[in-house]
């Protein structure tokens, strides 16, 4: 079935003899092209953009809270985020 589908799509399929002639320890001469996985999966592009935008806003809020925390302020971090540590480092 796969051979029929590949033939219809115009993709060349190796036969049994060609596969047996290959060296088992060889690697492909050209790497497979891959793009990075998306951070979020959504069927609707608008939902995808909303998720990316919300994530961007959360990162900004986290950076601001982290900077304030390091400056010695008592702050609230965005929901679902890890606080940098239980105790602040000692200042000399």
PDB file of N, CA, C and O in Angstrom, chain B, residues numbered from 101:
ATOM      1  N   UNK B 101       0.818  -1.190   0.000  1.00  0.00           N
ATOM      2  CA  UNK B 101       0.000   0.000   0.000  1.00  0.00           C
ATOM      3  C   UNK B 101       0.868   1.262   0.000  1.00  0.00           C
ATOM      4  O   UNK B 101       0.597   2.210  -0.737  1.00  0.00           O
ATOM      5  N   UNK B 102       1.921   1.265   0.839  1.00  0.00           N
ATOM      6  CA  UNK B 102       2.794   2.439   0.899  1.00  0.00           C
ATOM      7  C   UNK B 102       3.482   2.687  -0.439  1.00  0.00           C
ATOM      8  O   UNK B 102       3.662   3.830  -0.858  1.00  0.00           O
ATOM      9  N   UNK B 103       3.861   1.602  -1.098  1.00  0.00           N
ATOM     10  CA  UNK B 103       4.529   1.747  -2.396  1.00  0.00           C
ATOM     11  C   UNK B 103       3.594   2.379  -3.414  1.00  0.00           C
ATOM     12  O   UNK B 103       4.019   3.203  -4.224  1.00  0.00           O
ATOM     13  N   UNK B 104       2.327   1.999  -3.377  1.00  0.00           N
ATOM     14  CA  UNK B 104       1.344   2.572  -4.304  1.00  0.00           C
ATOM     15  C   UNK B 104       1.153   4.058  -4.011  1.00  0.00           C
ATOM     16  O   UNK B 104       1.119   4.877  -4.929  1.00  0.00           O
ATOM     17  N   UNK B 105       1.027   4.407  -2.717  1.00  0.00           N
ATOM     18  CA  UNK B 105       0.868   5.814  -2.343  1.00  0.00           C
ATOM     19  C   UNK B 105       2.099   6.621  -2.736  1.00  0.00           C
ATOM     20  O   UNK B 105       1.974   7.731  -3.253  1.00  0.00           O
ATOM     21  N   UNK B 106       3.285   6.072  -2.494  1.00  0.00           N
ATOM     22  CA  UNK B 106       4.516   6.774  -2.841  1.00  0.00           C
ATOM     23  C   UNK B 106       4.624   6.960  -4.345  1.00  0.00           C
ATOM     24  O   UNK B 106       5.065   8.008  -4.817  1.00  0.00           O
ATOM     25  N   UNK B 107       4.224   5.945  -5.094  1.00  0.00           N
ATOM     26  CA  UNK B 107       4.273   6.045  -6.555  1.00  0.00           C
ATOM     27  C   UNK B 107       3.320   7.128  -7.052  1.00  0.00           C
ATOM     28  O   UNK B 107       3.648   7.872  -7.977  1.00  0.00           O
ATOM     29  N   UNK B 108       2.148   7.215  -6.439  1.00  0.00           N
ATOM     30  CA  UNK B 108       1.177   8.235  -6.834  1.00  0.00           C
ATOM     31  C   UNK B 108       1.695   9.638  -6.520  1.00  0.00           C
ATOM     32  O   UNK B 108       1.412  10.589  -7.248  1.00  0.00           O
ATOM     33  N   UNK B 109       2.460   9.760  -5.424  1.00  0.00           N
ATOM     34  CA  UNK B 109       3.007  11.055  -5.030  1.00  0.00           C
ATOM     35  C   UNK B 109       4.305  11.376  -5.757  1.00  0.00           C
ATOM     36  O   UNK B 109       4.825  12.484  -5.626  1.00  0.00           O
ATOM     37  N   UNK B 110       4.830  10.442  -6.510  1.00  0.00           N
ATOM     38  CA  UNK B 110       6.062  10.674  -7.251  1.00  0.00           C
ATOM     39  C   UNK B 110       7.317  10.494  -6.425  1.00  0.00           C
ATOM     40  O   UNK B 110       8.371  11.016  -6.788  1.00  0.00           O
ATOM     41  N   UNK B 111       7.233   9.767  -5.322  1.00  0.00           N
ATOM     42  CA  UNK B 111       8.379   9.529  -4.455  1.00  0.00           C
ATOM     43  C   UNK B 111       9.006   8.192  -4.845  1.00  0.00           C
ATOM     44  O   UNK B 111       8.304   7.193  -4.998  1.00  0.00           O
ATOM     45  N   UNK B 112      10.330   8.179  -5.004  1.00  0.00           N
ATOM     46  CA  UNK B 112      11.018   6.936  -5.357  1.00  0.00           C
ATOM     47  C   UNK B 112      11.096   6.031  -4.134  1.00  0.00           C
ATOM     48  O   UNK B 112      11.387   6.489  -3.029  1.00  0.00           O
ATOM     49  N   UNK B 113      10.836   4.749  -4.339  1.00  0.00           N
ATOM     50  CA  UNK B 113      10.890   3.760  -3.267  1.00  0.00           C
ATOM     51  C   UNK B 113      12.036   2.808  -3.564  1.00  0.00           C
ATOM     52  O   UNK B 113      12.157   2.307  -4.682  1.00  0.00           O
ATOM     53  N   UNK B 114      12.887   2.554  -2.555  1.00  0.00           N
ATOM     54  CA  UNK B 114      13.978   1.597  -2.728  1.00  0.00           C
ATOM     55  C   UNK B 114      13.406   0.187  -2.752  1.00  0.00           C
ATOM     56  O   UNK B 114      12.501  -0.140  -1.983  1.00  0.00           O
ATOM     57  N   UNK B 115      13.931  -0.628  -3.623  1.00  0.00           N
ATOM     58  CA  UNK B 115      13.521  -2.027  -3.666  1.00  0.00           C
ATOM     59  C   UNK B 115      14.331  -2.862  -2.689  1.00  0.00           C
ATOM     60  O   UNK B 115      15.216  -2.353  -2.000  1.00  0.00           O
ATOM     61  N   UNK B 116      14.020  -4.143  -2.637  1.00  0.00           N
ATOM     62  CA  UNK B 116      14.697  -5.046  -1.718  1.00  0.00           C
ATOM     63  C   UNK B 116      16.189  -5.126  -2.003  1.00  0.00           C
ATOM     64  O   UNK B 116      17.000  -5.083  -1.078  1.00  0.00           O
ATOM     65  N   UNK B 117      16.557  -5.243  -3.272  1.00  0.00           N
ATOM     66  CA  UNK B 117      17.973  -5.364  -3.630  1.00  0.00           C
ATOM     67  C   UNK B 117      18.757  -4.108  -3.250  1.00  0.00           C
ATOM     68  O   UNK B 117      19.875  -4.202  -2.745  1.00  0.00           O
ATOM     69  N   UNK B 118      18.176  -2.947  -3.490  1.00  0.00           N
ATOM     70  CA  UNK B 118      18.865  -1.692  -3.164  1.00  0.00           C
ATOM     71  C   UNK B 118      19.068  -1.559  -1.660  1.00  0.00           C
ATOM     72  O   UNK B 118      20.106  -1.073  -1.210  1.00  0.00           O
ATOM     73  N   UNK B 119      18.102  -1.981  -0.904  1.00  0.00           N
ATOM     74  CA  UNK B 119      18.234  -1.921   0.555  1.00  0.00           C
ATOM     75  C   UNK B 119      19.312  -2.888   1.027  1.00  0.00           C
ATOM     76  O   UNK B 119      20.099  -2.553   1.911  1.00  0.00           O
ATOM     77  N   UNK B 120      19.356  -4.074   0.452  1.00  0.00           N
ATOM     78  CA  UNK B 120      20.362  -5.068   0.846  1.00  0.00           C
ATOM     79  C   UNK B 120      21.777  -4.635   0.460  1.00  0.00           C
ATOM     80  O   UNK B 120      22.736  -5.044   1.114  1.00  0.00           O
ATOM     81  N   UNK B 121      21.931  -3.821  -0.580  1.00  0.00           N
ATOM     82  CA  UNK B 121      23.258  -3.342  -1.005  1.00  0.00           C
ATOM     83  C   UNK B 121      23.782  -2.227  -0.100  1.00  0.00           C
ATOM     84  O   UNK B 121      24.977  -1.932  -0.125  1.00  0.00           O
ATOM     85  N   UNK B 122      22.929  -1.614   0.682  1.00  0.00           N
ATOM     86  CA  UNK B 122      23.371  -0.512   1.535  1.00  0.00           C
ATOM     87  C   UNK B 122      24.248  -1.023   2.668  1.00  0.00           C
ATOM     88  O   UNK B 122      24.064  -2.128   3.179  1.00  0.00           O
ATOM     89  N   UNK B 123      25.200  -0.191   3.040  1.00  0.00           N
ATOM     90  CA  UNK B 123      26.064  -0.506   4.171  1.00  0.00           C
ATOM     91  C   UNK B 123      25.280  -0.191   5.454  1.00  0.00           C
ATOM     92  O   UNK B 123      24.795   0.930   5.607  1.00  0.00           O
ATOM     93  N   UNK B 124      25.148  -1.146   6.371  1.00  0.00           N
ATOM     94  CA  UNK B 124      24.299  -0.924   7.546  1.00  0.00           C
ATOM     95  C   UNK B 124      24.770   0.195   8.472  1.00  0.00           C
ATOM     96  O   UNK B 124      23.958   0.778   9.190  1.00  0.00           O
ATOM     97  N   UNK B 125      26.062   0.504   8.467  1.00  0.00           N
ATOM     98  CA  UNK B 125      26.576   1.530   9.376  1.00  0.00           C
ATOM     99  C   UNK B 125      26.683   2.908   8.738  1.00  0.00           C
ATOM    100  O   UNK B 125      27.135   3.854   9.384  1.00  0.00           O
ATOM    101  N   UNK B 126      26.280   3.033   7.494  1.00  0.00           N
ATOM    102  CA  UNK B 126      26.321   4.334   6.814  1.00  0.00           C
ATOM    103  C   UNK B 126      25.235   5.255   7.361  1.00  0.00           C
ATOM    104  O   UNK B 126      24.207   4.809   7.870  1.00  0.00           O
ATOM    105  N   UNK B 127      25.498   6.545   7.239  1.00  0.00           N
ATOM    106  CA  UNK B 127      24.486   7.535   7.626  1.00  0.00           C
ATOM    107  C   UNK B 127      24.145   8.364   6.392  1.00  0.00           C
ATOM    108  O   UNK B 127      24.922   8.384   5.437  1.00  0.00           O
ATOM    109  N   UNK B 128      23.022   9.038   6.390  1.00  0.00           N
ATOM    110  CA  UNK B 128      22.632   9.832   5.222  1.00  0.00           C
ATOM    111  C   UNK B 128      23.665  10.917   4.913  1.00  0.00           C
ATOM    112  O   UNK B 128      24.273  11.481   5.822  1.00  0.00           O
ATOM    113  N   UNK B 129      23.858  11.201   3.625  1.00  0.00           N
ATOM    114  CA  UNK B 129      24.830  12.230   3.237  1.00  0.00           C
ATOM    115  C   UNK B 129      24.286  13.628   3.501  1.00  0.00           C
ATOM    116  O   UNK B 129      25.062  14.558   3.718  1.00  0.00           O
ATOM    117  N   UNK B 130      22.990  13.787   3.487  1.00  0.00           N
ATOM    118  CA  UNK B 130      22.375  15.085   3.805  1.00  0.00           C
ATOM    119  C   UNK B 130      21.425  14.891   4.979  1.00  0.00           C
ATOM    120  O   UNK B 130      20.621  13.959   4.975  1.00  0.00           O
ATOM    121  N   UNK B 131      21.508  15.764   5.987  1.00  0.00           N
ATOM    122  CA  UNK B 131      20.621  15.608   7.144  1.00  0.00           C
ATOM    123  C   UNK B 131      19.165  15.904   6.774  1.00  0.00           C
ATOM    124  O   UNK B 131      18.882  16.676   5.858  1.00  0.00           O
ATOM    125  N   UNK B 132      18.276  15.284   7.496  1.00  0.00           N
ATOM    126  CA  UNK B 132      16.851  15.517   7.277  1.00  0.00           C
ATOM    127  C   UNK B 132      16.509  16.940   7.715  1.00  0.00           C
ATOM    128  O   UNK B 132      16.931  17.384   8.783  1.00  0.00           O
ATOM    129  N   UNK B 133      15.749  17.649   6.892  1.00  0.00           N
ATOM    130  CA  UNK B 133      15.377  19.018   7.229  1.00  0.00           C
ATOM    131  C   UNK B 133      14.273  18.988   8.276  1.00  0.00           C
ATOM    132  O   UNK B 133      13.222  18.379   8.076  1.00  0.00           O
ATOM    133  N   UNK B 134      14.526  19.646   9.381  1.00  0.00           N
ATOM    134  CA  UNK B 134      13.541  19.721  10.452  1.00  0.00           C
ATOM    135  C   UNK B 134      13.474  21.142  10.965  1.00  0.00           C
ATOM    136  O   UNK B 134      14.486  21.837  11.048  1.00  0.00           O
ATOM    137  N   UNK B 135      12.292  21.557  11.304  1.00  0.00           N
ATOM    138  CA  UNK B 135      12.127  22.868  11.917  1.00  0.00           C
ATOM    139  C   UNK B 135      11.852  22.651  13.400  1.00  0.00           C
ATOM    140  O   UNK B 135      11.398  21.576  13.793  1.00  0.00           O
ATOM    141  N   UNK B 136      12.118  23.648  14.218  1.00  0.00           N
ATOM    142  CA  UNK B 136      11.855  23.464  15.642  1.00  0.00           C
ATOM    143  C   UNK B 136      10.361  23.270  15.900  1.00  0.00           C
ATOM    144  O   UNK B 136       9.516  23.816  15.190  1.00  0.00           O
ATOM    145  N   UNK B 137      10.060  22.494  16.913  1.00  0.00           N
ATOM    146  CA  UNK B 137       8.659  22.255  17.263  1.00  0.00           C
ATOM    147  C   UNK B 137       8.039  23.552  17.778  1.00  0.00           C
ATOM    148  O   UNK B 137       8.703  24.327  18.466  1.00  0.00           O
ATOM    149  N   UNK B 138       6.788  23.785  17.453  1.00  0.00           N
ATOM    150  CA  UNK B 138       6.145  24.996  17.966  1.00  0.00           C
ATOM    151  C   UNK B 138       5.960  24.906  19.479  1.00  0.00           C
ATOM    152  O   UNK B 138       5.803  23.814  20.025  1.00  0.00           O
ATOM    153  N   UNK B 139       5.979  26.037  20.143  1.00  0.00           N
ATOM    154  CA  UNK B 139       5.798  26.068  21.595  1.00  0.00           C
ATOM    155  C   UNK B 139       4.386  25.617  21.970  1.00  0.00           C
ATOM    156  O   UNK B 139       4.187  24.950  22.985  1.00  0.00           O
ATOM    157  N   UNK B 140       3.408  25.989  21.138  1.00  0.00           N
ATOM    158  CA  UNK B 140       2.007  25.629  21.363  1.00  0.00           C
ATOM    159  C   UNK B 140       1.441  25.032  20.087  1.00  0.00           C
ATOM    160  O   UNK B 140       1.832  25.419  18.986  1.00  0.00           O
ATOM    161  N   UNK B 141       0.526  24.098  20.233  1.00  0.00           N
ATOM    162  CA  UNK B 141      -0.161  23.508  19.087  1.00  0.00           C
ATOM    163  C   UNK B 141      -1.610  23.967  19.118  1.00  0.00           C
ATOM    164  O   UNK B 141      -2.304  23.791  20.119  1.00  0.00           O
ATOM    165  N   UNK B 142      -2.060  24.550  18.028  1.00  0.00           N
ATOM    166  CA  UNK B 142      -3.449  24.990  17.931  1.00  0.00           C
ATOM    167  C   UNK B 142      -3.884  24.877  16.478  1.00  0.00           C
ATOM    168  O   UNK B 142      -3.112  25.166  15.564  1.00  0.00           O
ATOM    169  N   UNK B 143      -5.120  24.455  16.276  1.00  0.00           N
ATOM    170  CA  UNK B 143      -5.650  24.329  14.920  1.00  0.00           C
ATOM    171  C   UNK B 143      -5.967  25.694  14.325  1.00  0.00           C
ATOM    172  O   UNK B 143      -5.874  25.883  13.112  1.00  0.00           O
ATOM    173  N   UNK B 144      -6.335  26.628  15.161  1.00  0.00           N
ATOM    174  CA  UNK B 144      -6.725  27.963  14.711  1.00  0.00           C
ATOM    175  C   UNK B 144      -5.535  28.919  14.849  1.00  0.00           C
ATOM    176  O   UNK B 144      -4.984  29.040  15.943  1.00  0.00           O
ATOM    177  N   UNK B 145      -5.123  29.599  13.776  1.00  0.00           N
ATOM    178  CA  UNK B 145      -3.992  30.531  13.859  1.00  0.00           C
ATOM    179  C   UNK B 145      -4.209  31.657  14.870  1.00  0.00           C
ATOM    180  O   UNK B 145      -3.251  32.122  15.488  1.00  0.00           O
ATOM    181  N   UNK B 146      -5.450  32.097  15.044  1.00  0.00           N
ATOM    182  CA  UNK B 146      -5.717  33.153  16.031  1.00  0.00           C
ATOM    183  C   UNK B 146      -5.469  32.645  17.450  1.00  0.00           C
ATOM    184  O   UNK B 146      -4.945  33.375  18.291  1.00  0.00           O
ATOM    185  N   UNK B 147      -5.840  31.413  17.710  1.00  0.00           N
ATOM    186  CA  UNK B 147      -5.580  30.822  19.024  1.00  0.00           C
ATOM    187  C   UNK B 147      -4.074  30.685  19.226  1.00  0.00           C
ATOM    188  O   UNK B 147      -3.566  30.942  20.318  1.00  0.00           O
ATOM    189  N   UNK B 148      -3.368  30.284  18.188  1.00  0.00           N
ATOM    190  CA  UNK B 148      -1.905  30.155  18.255  1.00  0.00           C
ATOM    191  C   UNK B 148      -1.271  31.496  18.624  1.00  0.00           C
ATOM    192  O   UNK B 148      -0.411  31.559  19.503  1.00  0.00           O
ATOM    193  N   UNK B 149      -1.694  32.558  17.956  1.00  0.00           N
ATOM    194  CA  UNK B 149      -1.151  33.893  18.252  1.00  0.00           C
ATOM    195  C   UNK B 149      -1.500  34.327  19.673  1.00  0.00           C
ATOM    196  O   UNK B 149      -0.669  34.923  20.358  1.00  0.00           O
ATOM    197  N   UNK B 150      -2.716  34.033  20.119  1.00  0.00           N
ATOM    198  CA  UNK B 150      -3.122  34.401  21.479  1.00  0.00           C
ATOM    199  C   UNK B 150      -2.275  33.669  22.516  1.00  0.00           C
ATOM    200  O   UNK B 150      -1.880  34.259  23.522  1.00  0.00           O
ATOM    201  N   UNK B 151      -1.996  32.399  22.281  1.00  0.00           N
ATOM    202  CA  UNK B 151      -1.150  31.639  23.199  1.00  0.00           C
ATOM    203  C   UNK B 151       0.268  32.204  23.237  1.00  0.00           C
ATOM    204  O   UNK B 151       0.853  32.357  24.309  1.00  0.00           O
ATOM    205  N   UNK B 152       0.813  32.510  22.065  1.00  0.00           N
ATOM    206  CA  UNK B 152       2.161  33.094  22.010  1.00  0.00           C
ATOM    207  C   UNK B 152       2.201  34.446  22.721  1.00  0.00           C
ATOM    208  O   UNK B 152       3.146  34.742  23.452  1.00  0.00           O
ATOM    209  N   UNK B 153       1.173  35.258  22.503  1.00  0.00           N
ATOM    210  CA  UNK B 153       1.116  36.588  23.121  1.00  0.00           C
ATOM    211  C   UNK B 153       1.002  36.460  24.645  1.00  0.00           C
ATOM    212  O   UNK B 153       1.681  37.178  25.380  1.00  0.00           O
ATOM    213  N   UNK B 154       0.153  35.556  25.113  1.00  0.00           N
ATOM    214  CA  UNK B 154       0.007  35.344  26.551  1.00  0.00           C
ATOM    215  C   UNK B 154       1.300  34.855  27.179  1.00  0.00           C
ATOM    216  O   UNK B 154       1.654  35.270  28.282  1.00  0.00           O
ATOM    217  N   UNK B 155       2.000  33.981  26.487  1.00  0.00           N
ATOM    218  CA  UNK B 155       3.278  33.484  26.996  1.00  0.00           C
ATOM    219  C   UNK B 155       4.300  34.613  27.074  1.00  0.00           C
ATOM    220  O   UNK B 155       5.060  34.710  28.038  1.00  0.00           O
ATOM    221  N   UNK B 156       4.312  35.459  26.059  1.00  0.00           N
ATOM    222  CA  UNK B 156       5.230  36.598  26.046  1.00  0.00           C
ATOM    223  C   UNK B 156       4.945  37.532  27.230  1.00  0.00           C
ATOM    224  O   UNK B 156       5.873  37.995  27.894  1.00  0.00           O
ATOM    225  N   UNK B 157       3.666  37.805  27.491  1.00  0.00           N
ATOM    226  CA  UNK B 157       3.292  38.666  28.617  1.00  0.00           C
ATOM    227  C   UNK B 157       3.685  38.029  29.951  1.00  0.00           C
ATOM    228  O   UNK B 157       4.137  38.723  30.861  1.00  0.00           O
ATOM    229  N   UNK B 158       3.514  36.712  30.068  1.00  0.00           N
ATOM    230  CA  UNK B 158       3.890  36.027  31.298  1.00  0.00           C
ATOM    231  C   UNK B 158       5.395  36.121  31.530  1.00  0.00           C
ATOM    232  O   UNK B 158       5.833  36.308  32.665  1.00  0.00           O
ATOM    233  N   UNK B 159       6.185  35.993  30.475  1.00  0.00           N
ATOM    234  CA  UNK B 159       7.642  36.103  30.624  1.00  0.00           C
ATOM    235  C   UNK B 159       8.051  37.502  31.065  1.00  0.00           C
ATOM    236  O   UNK B 159       8.947  37.659  31.894  1.00  0.00           O
ATOM    237  N   UNK B 160       7.395  38.518  30.512  1.00  0.00           N
ATOM    238  CA  UNK B 160       7.688  39.897  30.918  1.00  0.00           C
ATOM    239  C   UNK B 160       7.353  40.082  32.391  1.00  0.00           C
ATOM    240  O   UNK B 160       8.146  40.652  33.141  1.00  0.00           O
ATOM    241  N   UNK B 161       6.178  39.603  32.816  1.00  0.00           N
ATOM    242  CA  UNK B 161       5.763  39.729  34.216  1.00  0.00           C
ATOM    243  C   UNK B 161       6.732  38.976  35.129  1.00  0.00           C
ATOM    244  O   UNK B 161       7.053  39.453  36.218  1.00  0.00           O
ATOM    245  N   UNK B 162       7.196  37.813  34.696  1.00  0.00           N
ATOM    246  CA  UNK B 162       8.134  37.043  35.510  1.00  0.00           C
ATOM    247  C   UNK B 162       9.460  37.789  35.655  1.00  0.00           C
ATOM    248  O   UNK B 162      10.018  37.866  36.749  1.00  0.00           O
ATOM    249  N   UNK B 163       9.960  38.339  34.543  1.00  0.00           N
ATOM    250  CA  UNK B 163      11.225  39.089  34.611  1.00  0.00           C
ATOM    251  C   UNK B 163      11.114  40.275  35.559  1.00  0.00           C
ATOM    252  O   UNK B 163      12.030  40.539  36.337  1.00  0.00           O
ATOM    253  N   UNK B 164       9.996  40.987  35.497  1.00  0.00           N
ATOM    254  CA  UNK B 164       9.802  42.142  36.378  1.00  0.00           C
ATOM    255  C   UNK B 164       9.725  41.697  37.841  1.00  0.00           C
ATOM    256  O   UNK B 164      10.338  42.319  38.709  1.00  0.00           O
ATOM    257  N   UNK B 165       8.980  40.634  38.116  1.00  0.00           N
ATOM    258  CA  UNK B 165       8.863  40.141  39.487  1.00  0.00           C
ATOM    259  C   UNK B 165      10.207  39.632  39.993  1.00  0.00           C
ATOM    260  O   UNK B 165      10.557  39.853  41.152  1.00  0.00           O
ATOM    261  N   UNK B 166      10.954  38.960  39.140  1.00  0.00           N
ATOM    262  CA  UNK B 166      12.255  38.432  39.536  1.00  0.00           C
ATOM    263  C   UNK B 166      13.231  39.560  39.864  1.00  0.00           C
ATOM    264  O   UNK B 166      13.973  39.480  40.843  1.00  0.00           O
ATOM    265  N   UNK B 167      13.226  40.606  39.045  1.00  0.00           N
ATOM    266  CA  UNK B 167      14.115  41.747  39.308  1.00  0.00           C
ATOM    267  C   UNK B 167      13.739  42.427  40.621  1.00  0.00           C
ATOM    268  O   UNK B 167      14.615  42.803  41.400  1.00  0.00           O
ATOM    269  N   UNK B 168      12.449  42.583  40.868  1.00  0.00           N
ATOM    270  CA  UNK B 168      12.007  43.208  42.118  1.00  0.00           C
ATOM    271  C   UNK B 168      12.360  42.317  43.307  1.00  0.00           C
ATOM    272  O   UNK B 168      12.774  42.819  44.352  1.00  0.00           O
ATOM    273  N   UNK B 169      12.203  41.009  43.162  1.00  0.00           N
ATOM    274  CA  UNK B 169      12.540  40.076  44.235  1.00  0.00           C
ATOM    275  C   UNK B 169      14.027  40.139  44.563  1.00  0.00           C
ATOM    276  O   UNK B 169      14.415  40.136  45.732  1.00  0.00           O
ATOM    277  N   UNK B 170      14.861  40.196  43.515  1.00  0.00           N
ATOM    278  CA  UNK B 170      16.312  40.290  43.733  1.00  0.00           C
ATOM    279  C   UNK B 170      16.696  41.609  44.382  1.00  0.00           C
ATOM    280  O   UNK B 170      17.720  41.697  45.060  1.00  0.00           O
ATOM    281  N   UNK B 171      15.872  42.644  44.177  1.00  0.00           N
ATOM    282  CA  UNK B 171      16.139  43.943  44.797  1.00  0.00           C
ATOM    283  C   UNK B 171      15.668  43.977  46.248  1.00  0.00           C
ATOM    284  O   UNK B 171      15.861  44.981  46.934  1.00  0.00           O
ATOM    285  N   UNK B 172      15.055  42.897  46.724  1.00  0.00           N
ATOM    286  CA  UNK B 172      14.656  42.821  48.123  1.00  0.00           C
ATOM    287  C   UNK B 172      13.184  43.089  48.371  1.00  0.00           C
ATOM    288  O   UNK B 172      12.755  43.103  49.525  1.00  0.00           O
ATOM    289  N   UNK B 173      12.410  43.300  47.343  1.00  0.00           N
ATOM    290  CA  UNK B 173      10.983  43.568  47.512  1.00  0.00           C
ATOM    291  C   UNK B 173      10.217  42.258  47.696  1.00  0.00           C
ATOM    292  O   UNK B 173      10.661  41.195  47.263  1.00  0.00           O
ATOM    293  N   UNK B 174       9.062  42.359  48.345  1.00  0.00           N
ATOM    294  CA  UNK B 174       8.157  41.218  48.452  1.00  0.00           C
ATOM    295  C   UNK B 174       7.217  41.308  47.260  1.00  0.00           C
ATOM    296  O   UNK B 174       6.472  42.278  47.120  1.00  0.00           O
ATOM    297  N   UNK B 175       7.255  40.302  46.407  1.00  0.00           N
ATOM    298  CA  UNK B 175       6.484  40.356  45.160  1.00  0.00           C
ATOM    299  C   UNK B 175       5.679  39.077  44.981  1.00  0.00           C
ATOM    300  O   UNK B 175       5.940  38.065  45.632  1.00  0.00           O
ATOM    301  N   UNK B 176       4.699  39.140  44.093  1.00  0.00           N
ATOM    302  CA  UNK B 176       3.918  37.972  43.715  1.00  0.00           C
ATOM    303  C   UNK B 176       4.294  37.616  42.282  1.00  0.00           C
ATOM    304  O   UNK B 176       4.258  38.461  41.388  1.00  0.00           O
ATOM    305  N   UNK B 177       4.654  36.360  42.079  1.00  0.00           N
ATOM    306  CA  UNK B 177       5.037  35.904  40.744  1.00  0.00           C
ATOM    307  C   UNK B 177       3.796  35.480  39.964  1.00  0.00           C
ATOM    308  O   UNK B 177       2.769  35.155  40.560  1.00  0.00           O
ATOM    309  N   UNK B 178       3.886  35.480  38.638  1.00  0.00           N
ATOM    310  CA  UNK B 178       2.738  35.046  37.835  1.00  0.00           C
ATOM    311  C   UNK B 178       2.316  33.620  38.210  1.00  0.00           C
ATOM    312  O   UNK B 178       3.159  32.810  38.595  1.00  0.00           O
ATOM    313  N   UNK B 179       1.020  33.308  38.101  1.00  0.00           N
ATOM    314  CA  UNK B 179       0.546  31.964  38.443  1.00  0.00           C
ATOM    315  C   UNK B 179       1.269  30.890  37.619  1.00  0.00           C
ATOM    316  O   UNK B 179       1.477  31.045  36.416  1.00  0.00           O
ATOM    317  N   UNK B 180       1.641  29.809  38.291  1.00  0.00           N
ATOM    318  CA  UNK B 180       2.289  28.694  37.611  1.00  0.00           C
ATOM    319  C   UNK B 180       3.787  28.840  37.458  1.00  0.00           C
ATOM    320  O   UNK B 180       4.436  27.948  36.913  1.00  0.00           O
ATOM    321  N   UNK B 181       4.355  29.945  37.926  1.00  0.00           N
ATOM    322  CA  UNK B 181       5.802  30.169  37.801  1.00  0.00           C
ATOM    323  C   UNK B 181       6.507  29.751  39.087  1.00  0.00           C
ATOM    324  O   UNK B 181       5.930  29.801  40.174  1.00  0.00           O
ATOM    325  N   UNK B 182       7.746  29.344  38.944  1.00  0.00           N
ATOM    326  CA  UNK B 182       8.558  29.000  40.091  1.00  0.00           C
ATOM    327  C   UNK B 182       9.215  30.258  40.640  1.00  0.00           C
ATOM    328  O   UNK B 182       9.725  31.088  39.887  1.00  0.00           O
ATOM    329  N   UNK B 183       9.196  30.382  41.946  1.00  0.00           N
ATOM    330  CA  UNK B 183       9.898  31.476  42.607  1.00  0.00           C
ATOM    331  C   UNK B 183      11.383  31.118  42.560  1.00  0.00           C
ATOM    332  O   UNK B 183      11.721  29.946  42.729  1.00  0.00           O
ATOM    333  N   UNK B 184      12.290  32.085  42.337  1.00  0.00           N
ATOM    334  CA  UNK B 184      13.711  31.764  42.185  1.00  0.00           C
ATOM    335  C   UNK B 184      14.317  30.959  43.325  1.00  0.00           C
ATOM    336  O   UNK B 184      15.221  30.161  43.078  1.00  0.00           O
ATOM    337  N   UNK B 185      13.867  31.130  44.542  1.00  0.00           N
ATOM    338  CA  UNK B 185      14.400  30.373  45.664  1.00  0.00           C
ATOM    339  C   UNK B 185      13.632  30.738  46.913  1.00  0.00           C
ATOM    340  O   UNK B 185      12.943  31.758  46.955  1.00  0.00           O
ATOM    341  N   UNK B 186      13.750  29.905  47.927  1.00  0.00           N
ATOM    342  CA  UNK B 186      12.980  30.165  49.144  1.00  0.00           C
ATOM    343  C   UNK B 186      13.542  31.356  49.907  1.00  0.00           C
ATOM    344  O   UNK B 186      12.781  32.139  50.475  1.00  0.00           O
ATOM    345  N   UNK B 187      14.843  31.501  49.927  1.00  0.00           N
ATOM    346  CA  UNK B 187      15.471  32.577  50.681  1.00  0.00           C
ATOM    347  C   UNK B 187      16.260  33.475  49.742  1.00  0.00           C
ATOM    348  O   UNK B 187      16.822  33.021  48.745  1.00  0.00           O
ATOM    349  N   UNK B 188      16.289  34.728  50.074  1.00  0.00           N
ATOM    350  CA  UNK B 188      17.080  35.663  49.278  1.00  0.00           C
ATOM    351  C   UNK B 188      18.554  35.468  49.613  1.00  0.00           C
ATOM    352  O   UNK B 188      18.891  35.116  50.744  1.00  0.00           O
ATOM    353  N   UNK B 189      19.426  35.690  48.650  1.00  0.00           N
ATOM    354  CA  UNK B 189      20.860  35.580  48.947  1.00  0.00           C
ATOM    355  C   UNK B 189      21.293  36.683  49.919  1.00  0.00           C
ATOM    356  O   UNK B 189      20.723  37.773  49.937  1.00  0.00           O
ATOM    357  N   UNK B 190      22.308  36.375  50.720  1.00  0.00           N
ATOM    358  CA  UNK B 190      22.821  37.367  51.669  1.00  0.00           C
ATOM    359  C   UNK B 190      23.540  38.479  50.927  1.00  0.00           C
ATOM    360  O   UNK B 190      24.259  38.240  49.956  1.00  0.00           O
ATOM    361  N   UNK B 191      23.336  39.672  51.394  1.00  0.00           N
ATOM    362  CA  UNK B 191      24.016  40.826  50.796  1.00  0.00           C
ATOM    363  C   UNK B 191      25.100  41.299  51.766  1.00  0.00           C
ATOM    364  O   UNK B 191      24.883  41.349  52.976  1.00  0.00           O
ATOM    365  N   UNK B 192      26.253  41.639  51.227  1.00  0.00           N
ATOM    366  CA  UNK B 192      27.331  42.103  52.107  1.00  0.00           C
ATOM    367  C   UNK B 192      27.491  43.596  52.022  1.00  0.00           C
ATOM    368  O   UNK B 192      28.352  44.163  52.695  1.00  0.00           O
TER     369      UNK B 192
END
